[in-house]
């Protein structure tokens, strides 16, 4: 079996909207995000405080993962997307994105997310504690 490709993590505040949408679609999150509305997707990127990426360490530097967060860098950070292309799932990219996000926000900042039901097992496997008391006003559009 060939070794897993090396993954390079970084902070990309000007991530290309088409790359972002491609990873969301390849990850399975595309059905839950407005990927067909490019201006809205661009606004999601523009208004994010932290965009952490995972790229294959090859010549093409293909984007295989994204963690997009809203944070004050002081108290809390809401991780709104954690997406890994299906071709890179199982390589540790999701955990790597979370680790890099946590490193960038620092130890004084809580990281919070709302999991898709099919992703709960992943968060449990990496040791992220579940919180029972969560409340949510859903979007109407």
Order of alpha helices (4+ residues) and beta strands (2+ residues): beta-alpha-alpha-beta-beta-beta-alpha-beta-alpha
